[in-house]
């Protein structure tokens, strides 16, 4: 005998026997939907959180919770949030392709020393993602005159190379004399010292990024950063003022395009030097 109620009173799904399961439909833009039992008909305009917004032919919009209770072409459906659109390849601030699924690499023995706190912050902002992917640690170097002492304490080798970025590396300067001495010395084979020609790393940021025509000319006898702040109409009475000025400058740097080529090339050179197999 056919028992339409079944023989197992504990069986699951007996309430849904014979029912047609509503299909799941993504609430994509412009999908026309009817609200069952309400009669409201509208096109999907957006999905916000767990709600879908519908707009009827009169331009009136209403929010409804995602899920069941909707009809599409007269058939019951369960509205779901649409899948996120696949993202194209993105780039890091330095212009490299970003590896979103890549974890930071274990730190190499090789590293980069950067003279100056502001210089180190700028390198981190633009090249930080690349350096972490390569496992390169950046160390703040308080002054290039301390470099030789650092090298003696932990000598570089073929497997532990050191790249050094120096402020205002120009011919016949103190910095260039120190760099030449180290290059000729016992550590020279595994150390690369480069630098930019500007008075300060502030000038490595392009005037365009700051919305100014050019960096101000500061007369001799006036501390350069103080003179720049005064010329640009920024407070310059205390050290905290120049610190705030730098944070403002740094905030205007978003990609490598905001930096001068004279710095870009030198940093890329150091990264290549310390990451060779």
N, C-alpha and C positions, 0 to 999 in steps of 0.2 A: 504494500500500500504506500502511495506517495504522500508523505507528510510534509506539507508546505511550510510547517513551522520547524522542521528538523527534528532529529532524535536526540541531539546533545544540547541540553539546556544551558550548558556552560560554554559552548563554542563561541569564539570571538566573531564579530562582524555580522551577527544575525540581524541587527537593526538595519544594516546597509544592503541586505540581500536584495538584488533586483534594481538597486538604484544605479543611475549613471553617474560616474565620478566626474566632477567638473574639471575641465582642463585648466592648467596653469598658463596664464598669458602675461607676458611682460608689459608693464604699463609704459609703453614707449610713447613719445610725443606724437600727438594728433590721432591716437587711437580713439575711435568713437565707442563710448561705453554707455550702457543703460543701467541705472541703479534699480535692481529688482525690488518690487514692492513700493517704489517711490515714484517711478515714472520719469525721473530726471534723466535727461540724455545730454551728454557733453563729450568734448574731446579732451584728452589728457594734455595738460599744459606743463605740468612738472610733478616730480615726486620729491617730497620733503620728509625725511625721516621715514616713518611708517605710514605716511598719509599720501594720497594722490589728489591732485587738484584737477577738477573738470570744469570746462567752460562751455555753456550752452550756446545756442545760435543767437541769443540776445546779448551775449557778452558777459553774462552773469557767471561768476565763478564760485564753486563750493569745494570744500575739502571732505574727503571720505577716507576712512581707514583702509589700508590695503588688505586684501584677503578675499573671502567669498562675498556673495551678495550682488554680483554684477552679471550683466548679460552682454555678450558680443554677438551680433547677428542673431539675436533671439535665443542663444544658447548660454547656459550658466558657465561662468568662468571664475577662476581665482586669480585676482590681480596680484602680481609680484613686482618687486622693484627691478628695473632693467639692469642688466649687467653693465658694469663700468666699461667704457670704451677702452680698448687697448692703447696704451701710451707708446708713442714712438721713442726712439732712443734719445735720451737727454744728455746734456753735456755738463761737466763740472765748471766751476768758475774759471778754471784755467783753459777751458776749451776741449778737454779730453772727454771721450765718451764715458758716461757714468756707468759703473757696474753695480746695479741696485742690489743684486743678490750676493755680492762679494763682501765677506767680512774683512775687517782690518787684518793685515798680515802681521805675523810675528816680527818684532823689530829686528832689523838687520844690525850687524855690528857696525857697519858704516853709518855715518850720520852727517848732518849739515849744521855748522855753526853759523849763527847770524848775529852780526854785531849790531846792537841797539834793540831796545825793547819794541819800539814802534816798527822797526824793520821786521822783527820776528812776527809781530801781530799781522802785518800785511802779507807776509809769506803764508802764514797759516790760513788767512781768509781766502786767498786765491788758490793756493796749491794744497791746502790741507787734505782734501779728499784724495788727491793723487798720492800724496806722501803716505797716508795711512794704507792705501791699497798696495803701495810698494814696500811698506814696512820701514820707512825712513823716519827717524826721529830728528826733530829740529831742536837744537839747544841754543839758548840765549847766550851770546858772548858779550860780556860787559865792556870789553875793549880789545882792539886788535893787538895791543901791547901785551895782553895776557895770553895770546894764542900759543906762543912757544912753550910757555909753562904747561899749558894743557896738553900739548903734544908730547912733551917729555914725560908727563905723568901717565899717559896712556898712548903709547906710540902707535901710529897708523901702520898698517901692513897691507899686503895685496888683498886680503880678505876683510880688512877694516879700513876703508878709505874715508877721508874727511874732506868735505867741501866747505868752503868758508866764503860767506858773503860779507863784504866790507863796505862801509859808508865812504863815499867821496874818495874812491881809489883813482887818483890822477898822478901823472908823472911828477917825480921830485917831491912828493908829499911824504909825511911820516909813514902813512899806511903803505905806500908803494915800496918804501925802503924795507919795511918789515917783511912784506910779501916776497920781495926779491931775496932777502936773506934766508927765509925759510925754504924757498924754492931751490936754492943752491945747497942747502944743508941736508942732513941725513934723513929728514922726514919728507923731503921734497917730492920724491917719486910717487907717494901715495896721498898727497895733499893738493887740492886745487883751490887757489885763492882768486876770487873775482870780485868785482865791485862795480858800482854805478858812478857816473861822474858828477852827480848832483851834490849840492851843499848838504842836503838832508833828504831823507827818504820821503818827506812830504812832497818834494818836487817830482818824485816818481809817479805821483798821481797826476793825470792829465788835467790841465785847466778846464777842459771841456766837461769833465766829470763833476767839477765843482761849480760850473756855471760862471767862470771868470774868464777874462780875455787872456791873462797870463799871470804867472807867479810874480809878485811884486819884487822890485829891486830894493835890496836892503843896504843902506849905507854902511861902510866899515865903522866899527866901533859900537854897533848895535847888535845885540844877540839876535841871530837870524830869525828864530821862531817868534820872538817878541816883536821884531820889526814886521814880520808877515802879518801877525795878528792885528797890529795897529793899522797897517795899510789896508787891511780888509774890513776894518771897523769892528773887530772882535775884541773882547776884553783881554788884557795882557798884563795885568798888574801882579798876578801871582802864578806860581807853578801850576796850580789847579786850573788856571785859565788856559794855559797852553795844552794841558792834558785834555780839557774839554774840546779844544780846537782840533786836536788830533782825532778824537772820537768822532767828531763831525766829519772830518776828512775821510776817515776810514769807512764811515757809514755810506759814503757816496761811491765806494768801490764795490761793484757787484760782479764784474767779470774782468778777464785779462785785458779787455779793450779799454778799461779805465786806467791802465798803466802805460808808462812809457816803454818803448821797445828796448831801450838801454838796460832796463831792469829785467824785462821778460826773458831776453836771451840769456842773461847771466844765470838766472835761477834755473832755467831749463838745462843749461850746461852743467850745473852742479848736480841736478837730479840724475842726468845721464851718467855723470862721473861716478856717483856713489852706488848706482844700481847695475853697473856692468857685471856680467857673470864672473 
